[in-house]
Amino acid sequence: MTRAGWIRLGVVVLCIAALEIACRLRWIDPVAVIPPSRMAAGAWSLLASGEYTRDILLTLENVAMAFGIALALGFAGGVLLHRMPRLRRAADPLLASYYAVPTFIFYPLFIVLFGLNRWPLVAIGVTFAVVAMALNTLNGFERVPAALHQTARVMGLSPLQETFLVTLPACAPYIFTGAKLAVVYAFIAVIAGEFVLAGSGFGFKIAFAYNNFDNPTMYGLMALLLLVVGFVNWGLTAWERRLHERSAGR
Amino acid sequence: MAPPGLPRPVAEPGTAVTGGPGQCAVRLAGVTRIYPGAGLHPPVQALGPLDLELRQGEFFAVVGPSGCGKSTLLDVLAGLSRPTSGTVEFEGRPVTDRVPEGVGVVFQEDASFHWLTVRDNAAFGLRRQGVPEREIAERVDHAIAFMGLKAFATAYPAQLSGGMRQRLCIARTLVLRPRLLLLDEPFGALDQQTRLLMGDEVLRLWRETGATVLLITHALDEAAMLADRVGVMSARPGRFIDVVTTGWPRERDSTIVARPEFGQVTARLWSNLRAESMKAMSTTA
């Protein structure tokens, strides 16, 4: 790990330790916040009991489905916008203001369209993630230097070979950034959706525990969620950094 | 006015540039390139009409003011762009929309593949041609050693300097054994010292391969140092207004910049180019 990485880790450990001390010494009301050690114990007992496994898996499945669909649609959309400059010009203002729209307002519409099942939540996840993927794909394609396309032609590559052997690897770091954002957005949208709109899943269980003043379960679930999301994000960021390092200097 | 002591131009302004004795590798006849207008913008004639002949194994440099169509000339010659009129031939065969076999191009921009190591970059073209792996290894080893990149065979382009990346691009072209090497300002982004040293590398490469080389450059000293003949282009639409024969021996390197004749060649290039550069500046201002 780099020095900066150690410092970051140290800051996190210090913050957790400070919270632990503050809770133990009752500087913070224990009804409001429990010590991190009890959160960890709560998370472990939740996992060990298996009571929440179905909900956790349901959420992860929804996120995976939302991510997969957003990845495919976003990539296709990015390629389409790159290939059709007129469409891009027409869509530009809409894309620029896309994230100003609260996506959750479409939930009733998705229920009408898909019924009372997991699909409205998946659709919310897709809606939230797809544009980040499309914009990063578009950015990646636009950043491929003209000299690479010309080199492909000089080497006699067919358009299909050029796409798979030159264009896609060249814009891979940007596409990956889009994929990373799509994962994050899918998590946010699905869990937030479950929190207020669903009857099962990670988010719903946190809200349920909160409404019942069940702090160990609520904080345990929150700790688990943070751990999962943090781990996924850390892995993706490390991979992304590696890809961008290779394309540095352009 | 040409400086004293130098031969007269071998071509009068706007006339055909012939290669003289020796087998003809490249022939351009009556070539023009007109970019069609769009909306309120009228069509732009970037090039010609232009005639050019390059002898087999010759080193020919092209200099000209900014925007005179130097790179357009290279695109047309390489088959990357179709001329609006006229014909382009490489080794007697017409060049149309495809880059002919035996032609290699090195661009000014870094065109190394950042996701591949130096070795895989250099092997890229050979793998596409289906050359056996053993032969690829031999040719790649030779090319990267020739370009001084042996110690960086497993490095990625991001770990190399700008000059090394350009050497990598040259190595990737070199392994394909081009008979015509087109260099589009390949050292434009490098500092002066690196450019001089890269010039030495290119001269060594040219002597060893026997390829015909056409170098596009905006640096008069680079053209004067490297080329057997230097074609001077007019402001847009680009045509040859002079061709200067440098008269250097085949065995040469960057030390020729110290010779008095070098200064005379450069001065002659500039005396031809000055008015054209001013013309180009006034049309773009």
Contacts between the chains, C-beta under 8 A, distances in Angstrom:
chain1	res1	chain2	res2	distance
A	145	B	109	5.3
A	145	B	110	7.2
A	145	B	111	6.9
A	146	B	109	7.2
A	147	B	107	4.2
A	147	B	108	7.7
A	147	B	109	3.9
A	147	B	110	7.2
A	147	B	111	3.9
A	148	B	111	5.7
A	148	B	113	7.4
A	150	B	80	6.1
A	150	B	105	7.1
A	150	B	107	6.3
A	150	B	111	7.4
A	151	B	105	7.6
A	151	B	107	7.2
A	151	B	111	4.6
A	153	B	80	6.1
A	153	B	99	6.0
A	154	B	78	6.8
A	154	B	80	7.5
A	154	B	99	4.9
A	154	B	103	7.3
A	154	B	104	6.9
A	154	B	105	4.7
A	155	B	124	7.1
A	155	B	125	4.8
A	155	B	128	5.9
A	155	B	176	7.9
A	156	B	98	7.3
A	156	B	99	6.6
A	156	B	101	7.8
A	156	B	128	7.1
A	157	B	128	6.6
A	161	B	128	7.4
A	165	B	128	7.8
A	166	B	113	7.1
A	169	B	113	7.0
A	169	B	115	4.4
A	170	B	113	7.3
A	170	B	114	7.3
A	170	B	115	7.4
A	172	B	115	6.7
A	245	B	158	6.2
A	246	B	114	5.1
A	246	B	115	6.1
A	246	B	156	5.2
A	246	B	157	7.8
A	246	B	158	5.3
A	247	B	114	4.4
A	247	B	115	7.7
A	247	B	158	6.8
A	248	B	114	8.0
A	248	B	158	4.4
A	249	B	110	7.5
A	249	B	157	7.4
A	249	B	158	5.4
A	249	B	162	7.8
A	249	B	165	7.9
A	250	B	110	6.4
A	250	B	114	7.0
